[in-house]
Amino acid sequence: MKIVKWTAVTLTALFALLNLGAAPDSSQADGLRILGVVLGVAGVTAAVGLATSRTWGRTAVLIVGAFNLAAATVSLFVAANGLDTGASITGMVLGVVCVALGALVQTEAAMKPAAA
């Protein structure tokens, strides 16, 4: 099950970097740029928390993935007004996969064998 954990860490870090990449894009609205930075920092924090087996790491990945999915979904509807939909669809896919993988990750306590 470690492959699931490290895949979740990698994808969470990936979408965090993608969100942070929105910050210097002056064609984006200021609110979207701020949201990108907030989601990016939260994603990096969640990825580090899961990678270091913190008790809150799995929950953080689930929450940040869900927020990324929600933001991408809203962005897709706003994109109907002439913005690029490619980033929205990418964000939605990464959000769904991160939430799914985060749900599958076992905590350290669950991975330890039970004492007889």
PyMOL commands that set and color helices and strands:
alter all, ss='L'
color gray80, all
select helices_A, chain A and resi 2-20+30-51+57-79+86-104+108-111
alter helices_A, ss='H'
color red, helices_A
deselect
rebuild
show_as cartoon
